[in-house]
Amino acid sequence: MAHLSEEAIITIVTIIVSGAAIVIGTMIPTWVEGKSAVKAIEGMARQPEAAGQLRTAMLIALALLETASIYVLLIVLVLLFANPLITRFFGG
């Protein structure tokens, strides 16, 4: 087995962790968004006169939940393309 440099090991671990982070960081908000949409639709079916208020509240909640996925994406992109660990430990 060939010996890997420390920089290569950090890069490989970063790629693996980034993949896991994007999966977990998007799966959970998506699941919660689905649950909130189902509950809002059930509420609209029970009280059609409150559909406008429920829709507005649901859209605001979905927008806030989606920001979690966007933050995860931004962190993963930083780790993949501007890996701060390599610059911190190896100076470039």
Biopython code that builds the backbone (N, CA, C, O; Angstrom):
import numpy as np
from Bio.PDB.StructureBuilder import StructureBuilder

atoms = [
    (1, "MET", "N", (0.840, -1.174, 0.000)),
    (1, "MET", "CA", (0.000, 0.000, 0.000)),
    (1, "MET", "C", (0.887, 1.240, 0.000)),
    (1, "MET", "O", (1.820, 1.350, 0.796)),
    (2, "ALA", "N", (0.593, 2.147, -0.879)),
    (2, "ALA", "CA", (1.392, 3.364, -0.994)),
    (2, "ALA", "C", (1.099, 4.287, 0.188)),
    (2, "ALA", "O", (-0.025, 4.349, 0.687)),
    (3, "HIS", "N", (2.116, 4.987, 0.611)),
    (3, "HIS", "CA", (1.953, 5.934, 1.707)),
    (3, "HIS", "C", (1.403, 7.234, 1.146)),
    (3, "HIS", "O", (1.919, 7.775, 0.169)),
    (4, "LEU", "N", (0.366, 7.716, 1.770)),
    (4, "LEU", "CA", (-0.239, 8.969, 1.353)),
    (4, "LEU", "C", (0.336, 10.106, 2.184)),
    (4, "LEU", "O", (0.647, 9.942, 3.363)),
    (5, "SER", "N", (0.469, 11.249, 1.549)),
    (5, "SER", "CA", (0.933, 12.416, 2.293)),
    (5, "SER", "C", (-0.186, 12.898, 3.216)),
    (5, "SER", "O", (-1.352, 12.545, 3.038)),
    (6, "GLU", "N", (0.184, 13.695, 4.186)),
    (6, "GLU", "CA", (-0.815, 14.211, 5.122)),
    (6, "GLU", "C", (-1.824, 15.100, 4.403)),
    (6, "GLU", "O", (-3.005, 15.111, 4.748)),
    (7, "GLU", "N", (-1.364, 15.830, 3.420)),
    (7, "GLU", "CA", (-2.266, 16.685, 2.648)),
    (7, "GLU", "C", (-3.285, 15.846, 1.880)),
    (7, "GLU", "O", (-4.455, 16.219, 1.792)),
    (8, "ALA", "N", (-2.852, 14.723, 1.329)),
    (8, "ALA", "CA", (-3.770, 13.839, 0.605)),
    (8, "ALA", "C", (-4.792, 13.225, 1.550)),
    (8, "ALA", "O", (-5.964, 13.086, 1.198)),
    (9, "ILE", "N", (-4.355, 12.859, 2.744)),
    (9, "ILE", "CA", (-5.280, 12.279, 3.721)),
    (9, "ILE", "C", (-6.336, 13.302, 4.128)),
    (9, "ILE", "O", (-7.519, 12.973, 4.220)),
    (10, "ILE", "N", (-5.913, 14.543, 4.373)),
    (10, "ILE", "CA", (-6.866, 15.595, 4.730)),
    (10, "ILE", "C", (-7.842, 15.828, 3.586)),
    (10, "ILE", "O", (-9.032, 16.028, 3.829)),
    (11, "THR", "N", (-7.371, 15.806, 2.357)),
    (11, "THR", "CA", (-8.250, 16.002, 1.205)),
    (11, "THR", "C", (-9.266, 14.871, 1.090)),
    (11, "THR", "O", (-10.445, 15.123, 0.844)),
    (12, "ILE", "N", (-8.825, 13.641, 1.262)),
    (12, "ILE", "CA", (-9.730, 12.491, 1.170)),
    (12, "ILE", "C", (-10.782, 12.537, 2.275)),
    (12, "ILE", "O", (-11.966, 12.313, 2.023)),
    (13, "VAL", "N", (-10.348, 12.827, 3.490)),
    (13, "VAL", "CA", (-11.293, 12.907, 4.610)),
    (13, "VAL", "C", (-12.279, 14.053, 4.389)),
    (13, "VAL", "O", (-13.462, 13.921, 4.705)),
    (14, "THR", "N", (-11.805, 15.165, 3.854)),
    (14, "THR", "CA", (-12.682, 16.297, 3.570)),
    (14, "THR", "C", (-13.746, 15.919, 2.554)),
    (14, "THR", "O", (-14.907, 16.296, 2.711)),
    (15, "ILE", "N", (-13.375, 15.189, 1.525)),
    (15, "ILE", "CA", (-14.343, 14.769, 0.510)),
    (15, "ILE", "C", (-15.390, 13.839, 1.115)),
    (15, "ILE", "O", (-16.580, 13.976, 0.833)),
    (16, "ILE", "N", (-14.956, 12.902, 1.939)),
    (16, "ILE", "CA", (-15.896, 11.966, 2.568)),
    (16, "ILE", "C", (-16.848, 12.700, 3.513)),
    (16, "ILE", "O", (-18.056, 12.464, 3.492)),
    (17, "VAL", "N", (-16.303, 13.584, 4.336)),
    (17, "VAL", "CA", (-17.133, 14.331, 5.283)),
    (17, "VAL", "C", (-18.077, 15.273, 4.541)),
    (17, "VAL", "O", (-19.222, 15.448, 4.959)),
    (18, "SER", "N", (-17.622, 15.876, 3.460)),
    (18, "SER", "CA", (-18.485, 16.758, 2.675)),
    (18, "SER", "C", (-19.651, 15.986, 2.076)),
    (18, "SER", "O", (-20.782, 16.472, 2.064)),
    (19, "GLY", "N", (-19.378, 14.793, 1.583)),
    (19, "GLY", "CA", (-20.455, 13.967, 1.037)),
    (19, "GLY", "C", (-21.480, 13.605, 2.091)),
    (19, "GLY", "O", (-22.684, 13.679, 1.845)),
    (20, "ALA", "N", (-21.005, 13.210, 3.271)),
    (20, "ALA", "CA", (-21.927, 12.870, 4.357)),
    (20, "ALA", "C", (-22.710, 14.100, 4.814)),
    (20, "ALA", "O", (-23.901, 14.006, 5.111)),
    (21, "ALA", "N", (-22.046, 15.246, 4.869)),
    (21, "ALA", "CA", (-22.713, 16.471, 5.318)),
    (21, "ALA", "C", (-23.805, 16.890, 4.351)),
    (21, "ALA", "O", (-24.878, 17.315, 4.780)),
    (22, "ILE", "N", (-23.552, 16.779, 3.056)),
    (22, "ILE", "CA", (-24.563, 17.201, 2.088)),
    (22, "ILE", "C", (-25.755, 16.252, 2.116)),
    (22, "ILE", "O", (-26.894, 16.680, 1.926)),
    (23, "VAL", "N", (-25.502, 14.969, 2.351)),
    (23, "VAL", "CA", (-26.613, 14.009, 2.431)),
    (23, "VAL", "C", (-27.458, 14.272, 3.672)),
    (23, "VAL", "O", (-28.678, 14.403, 3.578)),
    (24, "ILE", "N", (-26.820, 14.348, 4.824)),
    (24, "ILE", "CA", (-27.560, 14.545, 6.073)),
    (24, "ILE", "C", (-28.147, 15.947, 6.141)),
    (24, "ILE", "O", (-29.279, 16.134, 6.587)),
    (25, "GLY", "N", (-27.372, 16.930, 5.696)),
    (25, "GLY", "CA", (-27.810, 18.321, 5.789)),
    (25, "GLY", "C", (-28.934, 18.689, 4.849)),
    (25, "GLY", "O", (-29.581, 19.717, 5.049)),
    (26, "THR", "N", (-29.190, 17.889, 3.833)),
    (26, "THR", "CA", (-30.326, 18.156, 2.958)),
    (26, "THR", "C", (-31.470, 17.182, 3.195)),
    (26, "THR", "O", (-32.623, 17.496, 2.902)),
    (27, "MET", "N", (-31.166, 16.017, 3.716)),
    (27, "MET", "CA", (-32.202, 15.016, 3.938)),
    (27, "MET", "C", (-33.144, 15.442, 5.069)),
    (27, "MET", "O", (-34.362, 15.320, 4.934)),
    (28, "ILE", "N", (-32.604, 15.929, 6.154)),
    (28, "ILE", "CA", (-33.432, 16.291, 7.309)),
    (28, "ILE", "C", (-34.344, 17.486, 6.995)),
    (28, "ILE", "O", (-35.543, 17.400, 7.261)),
    (29, "PRO", "N", (-33.831, 18.602, 6.439)),
    (29, "PRO", "CA", (-34.753, 19.692, 6.100)),
    (29, "PRO", "C", (-35.809, 19.289, 5.067)),
    (29, "PRO", "O", (-36.945, 19.759, 5.129)),
    (30, "THR", "N", (-35.445, 18.429, 4.126)),
    (30, "THR", "CA", (-36.418, 17.985, 3.129)),
    (30, "THR", "C", (-37.530, 17.184, 3.786)),
    (30, "THR", "O", (-38.701, 17.348, 3.444)),
    (31, "TRP", "N", (-37.174, 16.326, 4.720)),
    (31, "TRP", "CA", (-38.169, 15.528, 5.430)),
    (31, "TRP", "C", (-39.105, 16.436, 6.238)),
    (31, "TRP", "O", (-40.319, 16.236, 6.241)),
    (32, "VAL", "N", (-38.536, 17.426, 6.917)),
    (32, "VAL", "CA", (-39.350, 18.342, 7.719)),
    (32, "VAL", "C", (-40.225, 19.210, 6.820)),
    (32, "VAL", "O", (-41.368, 19.503, 7.174)),
    (33, "GLU", "N", (-39.710, 19.628, 5.663)),
    (33, "GLU", "CA", (-40.516, 20.399, 4.721)),
    (33, "GLU", "C", (-41.717, 19.590, 4.242)),
    (33, "GLU", "O", (-42.824, 20.117, 4.138)),
    (34, "GLY", "N", (-41.500, 18.330, 3.955)),
    (34, "GLY", "CA", (-42.599, 17.469, 3.529)),
    (34, "GLY", "C", (-43.661, 17.327, 4.606)),
    (34, "GLY", "O", (-44.858, 17.389, 4.324)),
    (35, "LYS", "N", (-43.212, 17.135, 5.853)),
    (35, "LYS", "CA", (-44.170, 17.018, 6.957)),
    (35, "LYS", "C", (-44.958, 18.309, 7.146)),
    (35, "LYS", "O", (-46.165, 18.268, 7.381)),
    (36, "SER", "N", (-44.285, 19.457, 7.046)),
    (36, "SER", "CA", (-44.995, 20.720, 7.247)),
    (36, "SER", "C", (-45.976, 20.989, 6.113)),
    (36, "SER", "O", (-47.054, 21.536, 6.347)),
    (37, "ALA", "N", (-45.619, 20.613, 4.889)),
    (37, "ALA", "CA", (-46.539, 20.795, 3.766)),
    (37, "ALA", "C", (-47.771, 19.912, 3.934)),
    (37, "ALA", "O", (-48.891, 20.351, 3.673)),
    (38, "VAL", "N", (-47.570, 18.675, 4.367)),
    (38, "VAL", "CA", (-48.706, 17.769, 4.582)),
    (38, "VAL", "C", (-49.628, 18.324, 5.659)),
    (38, "VAL", "O", (-50.848, 18.314, 5.499)),
    (39, "LYS", "N", (-49.052, 18.806, 6.752)),
    (39, "LYS", "CA", (-49.877, 19.353, 7.837)),
    (39, "LYS", "C", (-50.626, 20.609, 7.382)),
    (39, "LYS", "O", (-51.777, 20.818, 7.765)),
    (40, "ALA", "N", (-49.981, 21.438, 6.573)),
    (40, "ALA", "CA", (-50.653, 22.644, 6.082)),
    (40, "ALA", "C", (-51.807, 22.276, 5.152)),
    (40, "ALA", "O", (-52.875, 22.885, 5.216)),
    (41, "ILE", "N", (-51.595, 21.292, 4.296)),
    (41, "ILE", "CA", (-52.668, 20.870, 3.389)),
    (41, "ILE", "C", (-53.819, 20.246, 4.175)),
    (41, "ILE", "O", (-54.985, 20.469, 3.851)),
    (42, "GLU", "N", (-53.496, 19.465, 5.208)),
    (42, "GLU", "CA", (-54.550, 18.908, 6.061)),
    (42, "GLU", "C", (-55.332, 20.026, 6.746)),
    (42, "GLU", "O", (-56.556, 19.952, 6.856)),
    (43, "GLY", "N", (-54.634, 21.053, 7.203)),
    (43, "GLY", "CA", (-55.307, 22.188, 7.827)),
    (43, "GLY", "C", (-56.185, 22.944, 6.844)),
    (43, "GLY", "O", (-57.271, 23.401, 7.200)),
    (44, "MET", "N", (-55.715, 23.078, 5.602)),
    (44, "MET", "CA", (-56.524, 23.741, 4.572)),
    (44, "MET", "C", (-57.766, 22.920, 4.243)),
    (44, "MET", "O", (-58.825, 23.480, 3.957)),
    (45, "ALA", "N", (-57.641, 21.605, 4.283)),
    (45, "ALA", "CA", (-58.796, 20.755, 4.008)),
    (45, "ALA", "C", (-59.822, 20.845, 5.133)),
    (45, "ALA", "O", (-61.026, 20.791, 4.879)),
    (46, "ARG", "N", (-59.353, 20.983, 6.378)),
    (46, "ARG", "CA", (-60.272, 21.091, 7.517)),
    (46, "ARG", "C", (-60.929, 22.458, 7.589)),
    (46, "ARG", "O", (-62.121, 22.569, 7.877)),
    (47, "GLN", "N", (-60.136, 23.516, 7.323)),
    (47, "GLN", "CA", (-60.652, 24.882, 7.414)),
    (47, "GLN", "C", (-60.302, 25.642, 6.135)),
    (47, "GLN", "O", (-59.296, 26.351, 6.091)),
    (48, "PRO", "N", (-61.117, 25.500, 5.106)),
    (48, "PRO", "CA", (-60.813, 26.176, 3.833)),
    (48, "PRO", "C", (-60.768, 27.700, 3.950)),
    (48, "PRO", "O", (-60.084, 28.363, 3.170)),
    (49, "GLU", "N", (-61.496, 28.257, 4.923)),
    (49, "GLU", "CA", (-61.494, 29.721, 5.064)),
    (49, "GLU", "C", (-60.154, 30.243, 5.575)),
    (49, "GLU", "O", (-59.859, 31.426, 5.403)),
    (50, "ALA", "N", (-59.346, 29.406, 6.189)),
    (50, "ALA", "CA", (-58.029, 29.813, 6.699)),
    (50, "ALA", "C", (-56.901, 29.408, 5.757)),
    (50, "ALA", "O", (-55.731, 29.440, 6.139)),
    (51, "ALA", "N", (-57.243, 29.027, 4.532)),
    (51, "ALA", "CA", (-56.230, 28.527, 3.592)),
    (51, "ALA", "C", (-55.172, 29.583, 3.282)),
    (51, "ALA", "O", (-53.992, 29.252, 3.167)),
    (52, "GLY", "N", (-55.568, 30.832, 3.146)),
    (52, "GLY", "CA", (-54.608, 31.891, 2.835)),
    (52, "GLY", "C", (-53.576, 32.085, 3.935)),
    (52, "GLY", "O", (-52.383, 32.221, 3.664)),
    (53, "GLN", "N", (-54.043, 32.096, 5.172)),
    (53, "GLN", "CA", (-53.124, 32.257, 6.298)),
    (53, "GLN", "C", (-52.216, 31.042, 6.451)),
    (53, "GLN", "O", (-51.026, 31.180, 6.735)),
    (54, "LEU", "N", (-52.780, 29.856, 6.262)),
    (54, "LEU", "CA", (-51.968, 28.641, 6.367)),
    (54, "LEU", "C", (-50.916, 28.585, 5.263)),
    (54, "LEU", "O", (-49.779, 28.177, 5.500)),
    (55, "ARG", "N", (-51.303, 28.997, 4.058)),
    (55, "ARG", "CA", (-50.358, 28.980, 2.940)),
    (55, "ARG", "C", (-49.200, 29.946, 3.194)),
    (55, "ARG", "O", (-48.040, 29.621, 2.939)),
    (56, "THR", "N", (-49.529, 31.131, 3.696)),
    (56, "THR", "CA", (-48.486, 32.115, 3.987)),
    (56, "THR", "C", (-47.532, 31.605, 5.067)),
    (56, "THR", "O", (-46.313, 31.706, 4.929)),
    (57, "ALA", "N", (-48.094, 31.061, 6.131)),
    (57, "ALA", "CA", (-47.252, 30.533, 7.209)),
    (57, "ALA", "C", (-46.402, 29.367, 6.719)),
    (57, "ALA", "O", (-45.237, 29.239, 7.096)),
    (58, "MET", "N", (-46.990, 28.513, 5.875)),
    (58, "MET", "CA", (-46.241, 27.368, 5.353)),
    (58, "MET", "C", (-45.086, 27.833, 4.464)),
    (58, "MET", "O", (-43.978, 27.307, 4.567)),
    (59, "LEU", "N", (-45.332, 28.805, 3.602)),
    (59, "LEU", "CA", (-44.271, 29.284, 2.707)),
    (59, "LEU", "C", (-43.132, 29.941, 3.487)),
    (59, "LEU", "O", (-41.965, 29.777, 3.131)),
    (60, "ILE", "N", (-43.458, 30.676, 4.536)),
    (60, "ILE", "CA", (-42.410, 31.274, 5.370)),
    (60, "ILE", "C", (-41.608, 30.180, 6.071)),
    (60, "ILE", "O", (-40.380, 30.244, 6.128)),
    (61, "ALA", "N", (-42.306, 29.179, 6.603)),
    (61, "ALA", "CA", (-41.609, 28.071, 7.272)),
    (61, "ALA", "C", (-40.733, 27.302, 6.289)),
    (61, "ALA", "O", (-39.614, 26.918, 6.630)),
    (62, "LEU", "N", (-41.227, 27.073, 5.077)),
    (62, "LEU", "CA", (-40.431, 26.358, 4.077)),
    (62, "LEU", "C", (-39.192, 27.157, 3.680)),
    (62, "LEU", "O", (-38.122, 26.587, 3.467)),
    (63, "ALA", "N", (-39.340, 28.471, 3.582)),
    (63, "ALA", "CA", (-38.180, 29.301, 3.243)),
    (63, "ALA", "C", (-37.126, 29.243, 4.347)),
    (63, "ALA", "O", (-35.931, 29.163, 4.062)),
    (64, "LEU", "N", (-37.562, 29.283, 5.592)),
    (64, "LEU", "CA", (-36.612, 29.196, 6.703)),
    (64, "LEU", "C", (-35.950, 27.827, 6.764)),
    (64, "LEU", "O", (-34.757, 27.728, 7.053)),
    (65, "LEU", "N", (-36.705, 26.778, 6.498)),
    (65, "LEU", "CA", (-36.124, 25.434, 6.495)),
    (65, "LEU", "C", (-35.133, 25.260, 5.351)),
    (65, "LEU", "O", (-34.117, 24.583, 5.503)),
    (66, "GLU", "N", (-35.425, 25.865, 4.221)),
    (66, "GLU", "CA", (-34.543, 25.711, 3.060)),
    (66, "GLU", "C", (-33.195, 26.392, 3.283)),
    (66, "GLU", "O", (-32.198, 26.005, 2.674)),
    (67, "THR", "N", (-33.160, 27.396, 4.147)),
    (67, "THR", "CA", (-31.879, 28.051, 4.410)),
    (67, "THR", "C", (-30.880, 27.095, 5.049)),
    (67, "THR", "O", (-29.675, 27.241, 4.850)),
    (68, "ALA", "N", (-31.359, 26.126, 5.809)),
    (68, "ALA", "CA", (-30.443, 25.140, 6.401)),
    (68, "ALA", "C", (-29.725, 24.361, 5.308)),
    (68, "ALA", "O", (-28.519, 24.130, 5.398)),
    (69, "SER", "N", (-30.456, 23.958, 4.285)),
    (69, "SER", "CA", (-29.834, 23.238, 3.167)),
    (69, "SER", "C", (-28.843, 24.123, 2.419)),
    (69, "SER", "O", (-27.792, 23.655, 1.983)),
    (70, "ILE", "N", (-29.175, 25.382, 2.273)),
    (70, "ILE", "CA", (-28.278, 26.300, 1.565)),
    (70, "ILE", "C", (-26.997, 26.516, 2.369)),
    (70, "ILE", "O", (-25.908, 26.563, 1.797)),
    (71, "TYR", "N", (-27.119, 26.648, 3.689)),
    (71, "TYR", "CA", (-25.923, 26.795, 4.528)),
    (71, "TYR", "C", (-25.029, 25.567, 4.442)),
    (71, "TYR", "O", (-23.806, 25.689, 4.365)),
    (72, "VAL", "N", (-25.634, 24.389, 4.456)),
    (72, "VAL", "CA", (-24.847, 23.155, 4.320)),
    (72, "VAL", "C", (-24.131, 23.141, 2.979)),
    (72, "VAL", "O", (-22.954, 22.790, 2.908)),
    (73, "LEU", "N", (-24.825, 23.516, 1.922)),
    (73, "LEU", "CA", (-24.199, 23.560, 0.597)),
    (73, "LEU", "C", (-23.026, 24.531, 0.575)),
    (73, "LEU", "O", (-21.976, 24.214, 0.017)),
    (74, "LEU", "N", (-23.187, 25.705, 1.171)),
    (74, "LEU", "CA", (-22.097, 26.681, 1.191)),
    (74, "LEU", "C", (-20.886, 26.165, 1.965)),
    (74, "LEU", "O", (-19.748, 26.336, 1.526)),
    (75, "ILE", "N", (-21.125, 25.538, 3.107)),
    (75, "ILE", "CA", (-20.018, 25.001, 3.901)),
    (75, "ILE", "C", (-19.296, 23.901, 3.144)),
    (75, "ILE", "O", (-18.067, 23.840, 3.154)),
    (76, "VAL", "N", (-20.055, 23.029, 2.489)),
    (76, "VAL", "CA", (-19.443, 21.941, 1.718)),
    (76, "VAL", "C", (-18.628, 22.496, 0.554)),
    (76, "VAL", "O", (-17.535, 22.004, 0.277)),
    (77, "LEU", "N", (-19.143, 23.510, -0.128)),
    (77, "LEU", "CA", (-18.388, 24.104, -1.237)),
    (77, "LEU", "C", (-17.093, 24.743, -0.748)),
    (77, "LEU", "O", (-16.062, 24.644, -1.414)),
    (78, "VAL", "N", (-17.141, 25.397, 0.409)),
    (78, "VAL", "CA", (-15.918, 25.978, 0.970)),
    (78, "VAL", "C", (-14.919, 24.878, 1.305)),
    (78, "VAL", "O", (-13.730, 25.004, 1.011)),
    (79, "LEU", "N", (-15.399, 23.801, 1.920)),
    (79, "LEU", "CA", (-14.490, 22.705, 2.269)),
    (79, "LEU", "C", (-13.885, 22.052, 1.031)),
    (79, "LEU", "O", (-12.717, 21.665, 1.043)),
    (80, "LEU", "N", (-14.662, 21.928, -0.024)),
    (80, "LEU", "CA", (-14.155, 21.247, -1.213)),
    (80, "LEU", "C", (-13.213, 22.111, -2.042)),
    (80, "LEU", "O", (-12.194, 21.622, -2.529)),
    (81, "PHE", "N", (-13.541, 23.387, -2.209)),
    (81, "PHE", "CA", (-12.776, 24.204, -3.148)),
    (81, "PHE", "C", (-11.793, 25.173, -2.501)),
    (81, "PHE", "O", (-10.847, 25.612, -3.154)),
    (82, "ALA", "N", (-11.994, 25.509, -1.247)),
    (82, "ALA", "CA", (-11.060, 26.402, -0.555)),
    (82, "ALA", "C", (-10.785, 25.807, 0.813)),
    (82, "ALA", "O", (-11.029, 26.445, 1.837)),
    (83, "ASN", "N", (-10.287, 24.607, 0.827)),
    (83, "ASN", "CA", (-10.135, 23.840, 2.060)),
    (83, "ASN", "C", (-9.269, 24.591, 3.073)),
    (83, "ASN", "O", (-8.055, 24.692, 2.895)),
    (84, "PRO", "N", (-9.891, 25.120, 4.138)),
    (84, "PRO", "CA", (-9.114, 25.869, 5.126)),
    (84, "PRO", "C", (-8.185, 24.981, 5.951)),
    (84, "PRO", "O", (-7.227, 25.479, 6.542)),
    (85, "LEU", "N", (-8.450, 23.692, 6.000)),
    (85, "LEU", "CA", (-7.583, 22.796, 6.764)),
    (85, "LEU", "C", (-6.206, 22.685, 6.126)),
    (85, "LEU", "O", (-5.193, 22.645, 6.826)),
    (86, "ILE", "N", (-6.169, 22.636, 4.807)),
    (86, "ILE", "CA", (-4.876, 22.516, 4.121)),
    (86, "ILE", "C", (-4.054, 23.784, 4.316)),
    (86, "ILE", "O", (-2.855, 23.714, 4.584)),
    (87, "THR", "N", (-4.698, 24.941, 4.184)),
    (87, "THR", "CA", (-3.940, 26.186, 4.361)),
    (87, "THR", "C", (-3.520, 26.371, 5.816)),
    (87, "THR", "O", (-2.465, 26.944, 6.090)),
    (88, "ARG", "N", (-4.335, 25.891, 6.743)),
    (88, "ARG", "CA", (-3.981, 26.043, 8.160)),
    (88, "ARG", "C", (-2.803, 25.156, 8.547)),
    (88, "ARG", "O", (-1.898, 25.596, 9.256)),
    (89, "PHE", "N", (-2.813, 23.920, 8.087)),
    (89, "PHE", "CA", (-1.779, 22.980, 8.513)),
    (89, "PHE", "C", (-0.553, 22.966, 7.600)),
    (89, "PHE", "O", (0.544, 22.627, 8.043)),
    (90, "PHE", "N", (-0.730, 23.327, 6.345)),
    (90, "PHE", "CA", (0.382, 23.222, 5.406)),
    (90, "PHE", "C", (0.768, 24.553, 4.775)),
    (90, "PHE", "O", (1.727, 24.614, 4.006)),
    (91, "GLY", "N", (0.050, 25.599, 5.083)),
    (91, "GLY", "CA", (0.411, 26.916, 4.596)),
    (91, "GLY", "C", (0.227, 27.109, 3.106)),
    (91, "GLY", "O", (0.897, 27.954, 2.512)),
    (92, "GLY", "N", (-0.644, 26.366, 2.496)),
    (92, "GLY", "CA", (-0.866, 26.613, 1.077)),
    (92, "GLY", "C", (-1.095, 25.374, 0.348)),
    (92, "GLY", "O", (-1.300, 25.401, -0.865)),
]
sb = StructureBuilder()
sb.init_structure("model")
sb.init_model(0)
sb.init_chain("A")
sb.init_seg("    ")
for serial, (resi, resn, name, xyz) in enumerate(atoms, 1):
    if name == "N":
        sb.init_residue(resn, " ", resi, " ")
    sb.init_atom(name, np.array(xyz, "f"), 0.0, 1.0, " ", f" {name:<3s}", serial, name[0])
structure = sb.get_structure()
